[in-house]
Amino acid sequence: MAGDVHPLHPADAELQGEGDDAAGLGLPAEVLTILNELQADYERNDGAPLSLARLSKRTQLRMSTLRRFLSALEEAGVVKVELNEDGTGRAQLLMPSSGG
């Protein structure tokens, strides 16, 4: 449908200049901020999940915005998100296995 907008590809992305999207990749800057923070935390904590509250604070994104982007990243197979009944949760970057 023409009215559907995917969070990773905003409807007006084509109207923006290449410098407006993160690193010219066609992704919102918020997505790269989330991924950068998850990767840094992955490296610091041996892959342990990061709480959504802490991720929201570190990325300076509202929880609703963070969850929308995380949902899209989870659908893409990039992150794993665990949500609890009380509204708390954790996110973890899924790293490709290094088969050898």
N, CA, C and O atoms as a DFTB+ gen file, in Angstrom:
400 C
 N C O
     1  1       0.823      -1.190       0.000
     2  2       0.000       0.000       0.000
     3  2       0.865       1.249       0.000
     4  3       1.952       1.253       0.577
     5  1       0.409       2.270      -0.618
     6  2       1.184       3.505      -0.723
     7  2       1.316       4.205       0.624
     8  3       2.298       4.914       0.843
     9  1       0.338       4.026       1.552
    10  2       0.371       4.699       2.829
    11  2       1.257       4.026       3.858
    12  3       1.549       4.621       4.896
    13  1       1.691       2.806       3.601
    14  2       2.524       2.083       4.554
    15  2       3.940       2.641       4.540
    16  3       4.528       2.863       3.481
    17  1       4.477       2.862       5.742
    18  2       5.832       3.370       5.871
    19  2       6.596       2.406       6.768
    20  3       6.186       2.143       7.899
    21  1       7.686       1.890       6.271
    22  2       8.529       0.997       7.060
    23  2       9.464       1.855       7.891
    24  3      10.049       2.804       7.369
    25  1       9.624       1.540       9.196
    26  2      10.457       2.389      10.054
    27  2      11.898       2.534       9.590
    28  3      12.539       3.544       9.878
    29  1      12.412       1.548       8.882
    30  2      13.794       1.650       8.421
    31  2      13.916       2.400       7.107
    32  3      15.021       2.752       6.693
    33  1      12.804       2.644       6.454
    34  2      12.810       3.364       5.179
    35  2      11.673       4.380       5.184
    36  3      10.597       4.105       4.653
    37  1      11.900       5.557       5.779
    38  2      10.846       6.562       5.836
    39  2      10.365       6.957       4.444
    40  3      11.126       6.932       3.476
    41  1       9.095       7.320       4.363
    42  2       8.471       7.627       3.076
    43  2       9.173       8.762       2.349
    44  3       9.220       8.779       1.119
    45  1       9.718       9.711       3.105
    46  2      10.349      10.861       2.459
    47  2      11.848      10.665       2.260
    48  3      12.554      11.641       2.005
    49  1      12.351       9.460       2.363
    50  2      13.791       9.219       2.234
    51  2      14.323       9.677       0.890
    52  3      15.444      10.179       0.803
    53  1      13.522       9.509      -0.170
    54  2      13.978       9.912      -1.496
    55  2      14.063      11.423      -1.628
    56  3      14.794      11.944      -2.471
    57  1      13.304      12.127      -0.783
    58  2      13.308      13.581      -0.852
    59  2      14.489      14.174      -0.106
    60  3      14.847      15.332      -0.322
    61  1      15.100      13.380       0.777
    62  2      16.224      13.868       1.551
    63  2      17.502      13.743       0.739
    64  3      17.616      12.878      -0.129
    65  1      18.456      14.607       1.027
    66  2      19.756      14.495       0.391
    67  2      20.501      13.308       0.964
    68  3      20.165      12.830       2.047
    69  1      21.503      12.827       0.258
    70  2      22.237      11.652       0.715
    71  2      22.880      11.885       2.070
    72  3      23.035      10.937       2.840
    73  1      23.258      13.111       2.384
    74  2      23.876      13.400       3.670
    75  2      22.903      13.328       4.828
    76  3      23.332      13.236       5.978
    77  1      21.596      13.366       4.562
    78  2      20.596      13.333       5.615
    79  2      20.372      11.938       6.168
    80  3      19.934      11.801       7.310
    81  1      20.657      10.906       5.401
    82  2      20.501       9.564       5.941
    83  2      21.865       9.048       6.367
    84  3      22.894       9.372       5.774
    85  1      21.837       8.247       7.398
    86  2      23.073       7.832       8.058
    87  2      24.059       7.207       7.093
    88  3      23.785       6.182       6.469
    89  1      25.198       7.839       6.986
    90  2      26.324       7.351       6.174
    91  2      25.925       7.068       4.731
    92  3      26.585       6.276       4.057
    93  1      24.873       7.689       4.250
    94  2      24.439       7.470       2.872
    95  2      23.894       6.078       2.624
    96  3      23.828       5.640       1.475
    97  1      23.500       5.370       3.680
    98  2      23.011       4.005       3.544
    99  2      21.494       3.923       3.387
   100  3      20.949       2.835       3.203
   101  1      20.822       5.042       3.456
   102  2      19.372       5.027       3.358
   103  2      18.704       4.631       4.663
   104  3      17.514       4.313       4.672
   105  1      19.440       4.644       5.761
   106  2      18.896       4.304       7.072
   107  2      18.805       5.560       7.922
   108  3      19.656       6.445       7.829
   109  1      17.767       5.636       8.752
   110  2      17.702       6.774       9.678
   111  2      18.888       6.744      10.642
   112  3      19.375       5.675      11.011
   113  1      19.335       7.908      11.037
   114  2      20.470       8.011      11.960
   115  2      20.182       7.275      13.262
   116  3      21.100       6.743      13.887
   117  1      18.912       7.238      13.681
   118  2      18.551       6.553      14.919
   119  2      18.893       5.066      14.858
   120  3      19.302       4.478      15.859
   121  1      18.726       4.462      13.688
   122  2      19.023       3.038      13.536
   123  2      20.506       2.780      13.750
   124  3      20.878       1.844      14.458
   125  1      21.346       3.593      13.152
   126  2      22.783       3.406      13.344
   127  2      23.192       3.712      14.780
   128  3      24.103       3.074      15.307
   129  1      22.542       4.665      15.414
   130  2      22.819       4.959      16.819
   131  2      22.486       3.748      17.677
   132  3      23.268       3.375      18.552
   133  1      21.335       3.133      17.436
   134  2      20.933       1.936      18.176
   135  2      21.930       0.809      17.936
   136  3      22.388       0.172      18.885
   137  1      22.264       0.562      16.682
   138  2      23.188      -0.525      16.356
   139  2      24.575      -0.288      16.939
   140  3      25.206      -1.216      17.445
   141  1      25.049       0.947      16.868
   142  2      26.364       1.268      17.437
   143  2      26.385       1.018      18.941
   144  3      27.348       0.465      19.471
   145  1      25.327       1.425      19.620
   146  2      25.269       1.232      21.072
   147  2      25.157      -0.245      21.421
   148  3      25.795      -0.701      22.369
   149  1      24.361      -0.998      20.674
   150  2      24.238      -2.432      20.927
   151  2      25.565      -3.152      20.669
   152  3      25.937      -4.067      21.404
   153  1      26.271      -2.730      19.620
   154  2      27.561      -3.369      19.335
   155  2      28.578      -3.039      20.414
   156  3      29.313      -3.921      20.859
   157  1      28.630      -1.792      20.841
   158  2      29.570      -1.408      21.895
   159  2      29.271      -2.185      23.174
   160  3      30.187      -2.665      23.844
   161  1      27.981      -2.308      23.512
   162  2      27.618      -3.047      24.709
   163  2      27.900      -4.536      24.542
   164  3      28.301      -5.198      25.500
   165  1      27.698      -5.067      23.350
   166  2      27.995      -6.469      23.052
   167  2      29.468      -6.757      23.329
   168  3      29.812      -7.776      23.929
   169  1      30.322      -5.855      22.889
   170  2      31.768      -6.026      23.081
   171  2      32.180      -5.853      24.544
   172  3      33.079      -6.543      25.025
   173  1      31.519      -4.927      25.252
   174  2      31.836      -4.676      26.664
   175  2      31.392      -5.827      27.561
   176  3      32.069      -6.156      28.534
   177  1      30.261      -6.435      27.236
   178  2      29.623      -7.397      28.136
   179  2      29.507      -8.795      27.544
   180  3      28.599      -9.543      27.905
   181  1      30.400      -9.153      26.653
   182  2      30.440     -10.504      26.075
   183  2      29.095     -10.956      25.511
   184  3      28.719     -12.119      25.660
   185  1      28.380     -10.055      24.874
   186  2      27.146     -10.408      24.195
   187  2      25.906     -10.437      25.050
   188  3      24.843     -10.834      24.574
   189  1      26.010     -10.028      26.303
   190  2      24.835     -10.015      27.179
   191  2      23.823      -8.982      26.690
   192  3      24.212      -7.929      26.185
   193  1      22.521      -9.273      26.835
   194  2      21.500      -8.309      26.403
   195  2      21.570      -7.013      27.203
   196  3      22.054      -6.991      28.334
   197  1      21.083      -5.946      26.603
   198  2      21.058      -4.620      27.212
   199  2      19.605      -4.258      27.510
   200  3      18.732      -4.465      26.667
   201  1      19.341      -3.727      28.687
   202  2      17.968      -3.358      29.023
   203  2      17.484      -2.243      28.096
   204  3      18.257      -1.380      27.678
   205  1      16.188      -2.282      27.787
   206  2      15.620      -1.253      26.909
   207  2      15.694       0.121      27.568
   208  3      15.890       1.126      26.885
   209  1      15.539       0.171      28.882
   210  2      15.632       1.458      29.587
   211  2      17.026       2.058      29.421
   212  3      17.166       3.248      29.141
   213  1      18.037       1.241      29.592
   214  2      19.411       1.727      29.449
   215  2      19.694       2.116      27.996
   216  3      20.330       3.139      27.741
   217  1      19.219       1.298      27.037
   218  2      19.417       1.605      25.621
   219  2      18.712       2.906      25.244
   220  3      19.249       3.711      24.483
   221  1      17.513       3.108      25.777
   222  2      16.771       4.341      25.524
   223  2      17.541       5.548      26.046
   224  3      17.621       6.581      25.381
   225  1      18.102       5.411      27.233
   226  2      18.861       6.519      27.827
   227  2      20.137       6.802      27.039
   228  3      20.466       7.958      26.774
   229  1      20.854       5.739      26.665
   230  2      22.117       5.920      25.941
   231  2      21.919       6.483      24.539
   232  3      22.756       7.243      24.051
   233  1      20.819       6.118      23.888
   234  2      20.561       6.605      22.535
   235  2      19.769       7.905      22.528
   236  3      19.624       8.547      21.488
   237  1      19.259       8.288      23.692
   238  2      18.435       9.483      23.847
   239  2      17.190       9.418      22.970
   240  3      16.755      10.427      22.415
   241  1      16.615       8.204      22.851
   242  2      15.380       8.008      22.097
   243  2      14.250       7.682      23.070
   244  3      14.448       6.977      24.059
   245  1      13.060       8.209      22.771
   246  2      11.895       7.839      23.560
   247  2      11.665       6.343      23.418
   248  3      11.980       5.756      22.383
   249  1      11.121       5.731      24.454
   250  2      10.915       4.287      24.457
   251  2      10.041       3.850      23.281
   252  3      10.318       2.819      22.668
   253  1       9.013       4.596      22.959
   254  2       8.141       4.214      21.844
   255  2       8.907       4.227      20.516
   256  3       8.722       3.349      19.673
   257  1       9.753       5.215      20.348
   258  2      10.572       5.300      19.131
   259  2      11.581       4.163      19.093
   260  3      11.758       3.519      18.059
   261  1      12.240       3.916      20.214
   262  2      13.217       2.835      20.299
   263  2      12.563       1.493      19.979
   264  3      13.118       0.703      19.215
   265  1      11.404       1.230      20.550
   266  2      10.742      -0.059      20.326
   267  2      10.303      -0.217      18.881
   268  3      10.328      -1.326      18.346
   269  1       9.905       0.869      18.244
   270  2       9.516       0.798      16.827
   271  2      10.712       0.403      15.959
   272  3      10.595      -0.471      15.101
   273  1      11.854       1.042      16.180
   274  2      13.052       0.699      15.411
   275  2      13.541      -0.710      15.747
   276  3      13.945      -1.453      14.853
   277  1      13.507      -1.084      17.032
   278  2      13.933      -2.425      17.417
   279  2      13.043      -3.497      16.794
   280  3      13.524      -4.564      16.412
   281  1      11.768      -3.217      16.694
   282  2      10.850      -4.172      16.066
   283  2      11.240      -4.420      14.613
   284  3      11.247      -5.560      14.147
   285  1      11.562      -3.350      13.910
   286  2      11.976      -3.484      12.509
   287  2      13.315      -4.211      12.405
   288  3      13.507      -5.036      11.512
   289  1      14.239      -3.906      13.316
   290  2      15.548      -4.582      13.302
   291  2      15.403      -6.055      13.658
   292  3      16.143      -6.895      13.145
   293  1      14.460      -6.371      14.531
   294  2      14.229      -7.769      14.880
   295  2      13.641      -8.530      13.686
   296  3      14.036      -9.664      13.413
   297  1      12.703      -7.905      12.982
   298  2      12.140      -8.517      11.773
   299  2      13.223      -8.779      10.727
   300  3      13.143      -9.746       9.970
   301  1      14.222      -7.921      10.693
   302  2      15.315      -8.070       9.738
   303  2      16.365      -9.078      10.217
   304  3      17.313      -9.375       9.491
   305  1      16.200      -9.605      11.434
   306  2      17.134     -10.594      11.948
   307  2      18.433     -10.027      12.476
   308  3      19.435     -10.736      12.568
   309  1      18.423      -8.746      12.826
   310  2      19.643      -8.074      13.282
   311  2      19.753      -8.072      14.803
   312  3      20.853      -8.150      15.349
   313  1      18.622      -7.984      15.480
   314  2      18.608      -7.970      16.936
   315  2      17.570      -8.947      17.458
   316  3      16.651      -9.352      16.746
   317  1      17.742      -9.314      18.726
   318  2      16.756     -10.125      19.439
   319  2      16.204      -9.250      20.552
   320  3      16.966      -8.666      21.323
   321  1      14.880      -9.156      20.637
   322  2      14.241      -8.325      21.649
   323  2      13.378      -9.218      22.531
   324  3      12.588     -10.020      22.033
   325  1      13.535      -9.073      23.835
   326  2      12.714      -9.784      24.807
   327  2      11.891      -8.752      25.555
   328  3      12.442      -7.830      26.157
   329  1      10.559      -8.903      25.521
   330  2       9.680      -7.985      26.225
   331  2       8.987      -8.724      27.361
   332  3       8.521      -9.849      27.183
   333  1       8.920      -8.096      28.519
   334  2       8.266      -8.665      29.685
   335  2       6.868      -8.087      29.832
   336  3       6.557      -7.046      29.255
   337  1       6.032      -8.760      30.600
   338  2       4.653      -8.302      30.803
   339  2       4.590      -6.935      31.464
   340  3       3.638      -6.188      31.243
   341  1       5.583      -6.597      32.266
   342  2       5.576      -5.316      32.972
   343  2       6.078      -4.153      32.111
   344  3       6.199      -3.030      32.599
   345  1       6.371      -4.416      30.834
   346  2       6.802      -3.358      29.928
   347  2       8.306      -3.212      29.823
   348  3       8.799      -2.485      28.960
   349  1       9.042      -3.891      30.687
   350  2      10.498      -3.845      30.597
   351  2      10.953      -4.834      29.528
   352  3      10.159      -5.628      29.024
   353  1      12.209      -4.776      29.197
   354  2      12.708      -5.713      28.204
   355  2      14.197      -5.552      27.999
   356  3      14.855      -4.726      28.631
   357  1      14.709      -6.377      27.088
   358  2      16.137      -6.355      26.773
   359  2      16.309      -6.539      25.281
   360  3      15.470      -7.140      24.610
   361  1      17.409      -6.011      24.775
   362  2      17.748      -6.166      23.355
   363  2      19.172      -6.673      23.257
   364  3      20.032      -6.342      24.073
   365  1      19.397      -7.485      22.237
   366  2      20.712      -8.072      22.041
   367  2      21.022      -8.088      20.550
   368  3      20.186      -8.484      19.737
   369  1      22.216      -7.659      20.201
   370  2      22.677      -7.686      18.832
   371  2      22.977      -9.131      18.442
   372  3      23.659      -9.847      19.177
   373  1      22.475      -9.555      17.302
   374  2      22.758     -10.906      16.807
   375  2      23.943     -10.824      15.884
   376  3      23.863     -10.241      14.802
   377  1      25.042     -11.404      16.307
   378  2      26.259     -11.384      15.528
   379  2      26.336     -12.663      14.682
   380  3      25.978     -13.740      15.157
   381  1      26.793     -12.549      13.454
   382  2      26.945     -13.752      12.631
   383  2      27.985     -14.684      13.253
   384  3      29.019     -14.249      13.758
   385  1      27.679     -15.964      13.198
   386  2      28.633     -16.917      13.754
   387  2      29.834     -17.012      12.816
   388  3      29.697     -16.965      11.593
   389  1      30.997     -17.144      13.414
   390  2      32.219     -17.247      12.613
   391  2      32.544     -18.721      12.453
   392  3      33.338     -19.283      13.207
   393  1      31.926     -19.332      11.471
   394  2      32.150     -20.753      11.214
   395  2      33.568     -20.977      10.723
   396  3      34.085     -20.228       9.895
   397  1      34.179     -22.019      11.247
   398  2      35.549     -22.162      10.833
   399  2      35.909     -23.546      10.783
   400  3      37.047     -23.876      10.448
